[in-house]
Amino acid sequence: MPDFEVLLKTVEAQWIASVRANLPWSGQDILGPTITRMYDEVDQFLESQNVKGAGPGIALWHKSQFVHTVID
């Protein structure tokens, strides 16, 4: 068993800003800059709405390694 405890909490609903893209698996030289661009796109949208993110951005892989969502 892990050396940590899992706590489940109920929190208020939160708005989510995200982008989703199908990414070709062409190695880190393509994948890294594409993911960075996606994070930047979400950050620019939040700025345009005068909104600050509530925490760190996360990445969610919906299917195999080919579909990726960035949530900020």
C-alpha positions, 0 to 999 in steps of 0.5 A: 500500500502507498504511504499516503492517504487519499481524501475525497472532497466535495468542491464548488463547480469550476469553469474549465478552459481547454483546447483539444487536438489530435497530435501525431506521435512524431517525437519530442521535437514535434510533440513538445512545441505543439503542447506548449502552443496549446498551453499558450492558447489557453493562457491567451484566452484567459488573459483576453477574458481578464481571468486568472487560472485557479491552479496549474494547468494539466494535460489529459490524454483522451485516447492513446498517445494521439489525442491530447487536451490541455486544461488550464 
